Amino acid sequence: MNEALERVIAEQQKEIDHLKLRDTVNTAAWLREHKRQERFMDAFWLCFNSPSDKDARMNMRLLLAEQGWCVRCQQNPCECDDE
């Protein structure tokens, strides 16, 4: 009976460890996405408030491309090859 209880406890601990790892990975992914969105919005407002600033426009284009947007066809994913 003691061995069965130890086996159940070990299985539960394994599941707890797995869930903790998933939580850590998900939190890290959320933080990365949040930072990416912050950078994008900072670039957007800089570009919006200073439309003649070439560096701001270039930074905005780079961030759009980083997010998968094609600056030529303005689609995500790119549809340039479909034409």
C-alpha positions in Angstrom: 0.0 0.0 0.0 2.9 2.4 0.8 4.5 1.8 -2.6 1.2 2.6 -4.4 0.9 5.9 -2.4 4.5 6.8 -3.2 3.9 6.1 -6.9 0.8 8.4 -6.9 2.7 11.1 -5.1 5.6 10.8 -7.5 3.2 11.1 -10.5 1.5 14.1 -9.0 4.9 15.7 -8.3 5.9 15.1 -11.9 2.7 16.8 -13.1 3.3 19.7 -10.7 6.8 20.1 -12.0 5.6 20.0 -15.6 2.9 22.7 -14.9 5.5 24.9 -13.1 7.8 24.7 -16.1 4.9 25.5 -18.5 4.1 28.5 -16.3 7.7 29.7 -16.4 7.9 29.3 -20.2 4.5 31.0 -20.8 5.4 33.9 -18.5 8.7 34.4 -20.3 6.9 34.3 -23.7 4.3 36.8 -22.5 7.0 39.2 -21.3 8.8 38.9 -24.6 5.6 39.7 -26.5 4.8 42.6 -24.2 8.2 44.1 -24.7 7.8 43.6 -28.5 4.5 45.4 -28.4 5.9 48.2 -26.3 8.7 48.7 -28.8 6.2 48.7 -31.7 4.0 51.3 -30.0 6.9 53.5 -29.1 8.0 53.4 -32.7 4.5 54.0 -33.9 4.0 57.1 -31.8 7.4 58.5 -32.7 6.6 58.0 -36.4 3.1 59.4 -35.9 4.3 62.5 -34.1 7.2 63.1 -36.4 6.2 61.9 -39.9 9.1 63.6 -41.6 11.7 61.9 -39.4 13.3 59.3 -41.7 14.9 57.4 -38.9 11.5 57.0 -37.2 9.9 55.8 -40.4 12.8 53.3 -41.0 12.5 52.0 -37.5 8.8 51.6 -37.9 9.3 49.7 -41.2 11.8 47.4 -39.6 9.5 46.6 -36.7 6.6 45.9 -39.1 8.9 43.5 -41.1 9.9 41.9 -37.8 6.3 41.2 -37.1 5.8 39.6 -40.5 4.3 42.5 -42.4 5.5 43.1 -45.9 6.0 46.8 -46.4 5.5 46.5 -50.2 2.1 44.8 -50.3 1.1 45.7 -46.7 0.0 42.2 -46.0 0.8 39.6 -43.3 1.9 37.1 -44.7 3.4 38.7 -47.8 1.3 38.3 -51.0 3.9 39.9 -53.4 4.6 36.5 -54.9 0.9 35.8 -55.5 0.6 38.6 -58.2 
